């Protein structure tokens, strides 16, 4: 069956009432999209959410009925409860025709997999008791017979638990989902935009069949119309299968960025790689590690049976480039994504730090007679070390400052951007001023005081960077340490040359 002659989805049963759906995870990216599509198709939707307030921030919030009121066709009722609670699930599943199980933690660690398994068992039992007509679940593509990461193995296990229930289940399995609000897409996007090249672990060469969020939602909603006897897993994916390195390169090409070069190293270190991702992207390391875990194996689509049963989306499955351009054009909230932001922010940060470095170079004069006549501590680093160290530290400061600012702009936090700019500007003025006071003003005591202010300002920059991402604080810490050394050195020179 081709996309051009895909079947028309069955209409709701002739009962005079819209079909009733329960969507768990409705405040997540995929769950919110599924909820919106169900509403557009006239379903009565119930969501299970821990917070009604969070549900009211979703794109479908305008369809939510007042608390205690039953929803009708195209409306949402928010059931406040916990997916861990059998009692809450039983109440939420009462009268439901099809339930979407889209709850999945991105955690790792001791007890994580068992908790996921027990949640699925609780859900399956409640669905059986309430005689739900079908469960639809979204898991992950995975190879058979290979050792999987804890994260991916857990997703497979959850699907098996639901399939073992008495409720007909469609366990859909997808690879990387390409959509503006997808964590996998955010990681891919920011790595592609911020790195002109990279030496990456071997897993970037593993093969992946990604899928656009539009197509994933199409198949998730379409699975509701499968015949009752269909009780199995299905692979879903777009038309392209490519490596993660190729996805980075093709993302750059799709949004007209310069060509990216990715080299591989013969290592597979998800934990270390997650720290690197936490450093250079807005995706924190705790989330990045399970995402990387899902990339340690080939995640390639093995069959397209669901396409034959429910049909492809209008126009067919989106290609990788189509999915990327759609995600960039629409953005998570419809405003579009700024693929040039990082370059602009980095250039601005580099210009500011570069101006400070230039002023400092002009003001520094270690060859003048006054400086050469000063007594200096024996532990003072050799003169040749200073230009090398300062150059590296200035580069460090420019990049980390740009990362913090770019992420704040991405989050729409203008106040944080302004405060960071003030903190950086203050630091650069103190940096240049300290050099001027010492070499041109010949004021060792005053320069020591200003060096102390610079060190405090540098420590504040490290604090701000660490608040953005701990890895950034660690990387910027040498700058603060070096300015601390400048305080000690200035104070020592002032003491050794007291009265001059």
FENZILIN-V273402 format. One record per helix or strand of 2 or more residues. SS is the DSSP state (alpha for helix, beta for strand). FROM is the first residue (numbers start at 1). LEN is the number of residues. If there is no record, write none. Layout:
ss->(SS:SS)
from->(FROM:FROM)
len->(LEN:LEN)
//
This chain:
ss->(alpha:beta:alpha:beta:alpha:alpha:beta:alpha:beta:alpha:beta:alpha:beta:beta:alpha:beta:alpha:beta:beta:alpha:beta:beta:alpha:beta:alpha:alpha:alpha:alpha:alpha:alpha:alpha:alpha:alpha:alpha)
from->(3:20:29:44:52:61:76:86:98:112:134:150:169:177:183:197:202:207:211:213:232:242:244:261:270:285:305:320:341:369:383:414:444:470)
len->(3:5:12:6:4:3:5:8:4:18:7:14:6:2:12:5:4:2:2:13:4:2:11:5:11:9:6:11:23:5:28:27:25:27)
//
